[in-house]
Amino acid sequence: MRQASAMTRSTPFSYACGRCSRCCRHKGIALNPYEALRLARHEGLTTTEFLARFTDRAGTQLKQRADGACVFLGAEGCGVHADRPLVCRIYPLGRHISPEDVETFSELEPHPQTEGRYGTQGTVGDYLEAQGAEPFIRAANRYLNLFRELADSLAEQVARLAAPEREAVKGNFVRPTDDAAPDSAWLDIDRTVDEYCRERGLEKPVDAERLLELHVEALSAWSRHLTEENAS
Ligand code: SF4
């Protein structure tokens, strides 16, 4: 039975996957750069190679096969289980963050023939822990905060423009399309961190968590630089 109201980490909840793999078909699996990094390393690739081979929508979504199956769905189920993205880990829950940073969860609409079994023998928090969700939640929070910082910086820069220039800037924003090439360099952790480390004479770390931190640091520095440059 799906719960109608917003759930928290202490809400009673349990879910046992029936391995029917129906949730791995016809779903747009969104990726942030950290998730792309985890999957890239699982495949023995750089993020640059991974984004080009396995993603659509300018590197923000996993590719699907012609029959709608996720590109990583195999005969035995998920082929990247240990490094699967957050939305796959916490399914059938969705996670939401309000503008005030309040975290809630909701139950997603299940596939009509799902073989998963719902229950209340635990809590949402127990389920997240069992799915190894915390590093992915930390990364999602880091990128959300960075996104807010970038949005504020952009709004500040646009506000300084004269009216005609402001309209021209708005006209330049485009949504990624299905056939867009993964050319958003800032989504590419290896490319961004390689450059950041080279410029500062730093040794590039191997650890995924450290790469995440450097990626956020690099983008944040870039945002501050742009703001300062446009203010001068
Ligand atoms: S990454 Fe794995 S769990 Fe997620 S949709 Fe693809 S096959 Fe399913």
Residues whose N, C-alpha, C, O or C-beta is under 5 A from the ligand:
A	BS01	SF4	C23 C24 I29 C70 F72 L73 C78 G79 R84 C88
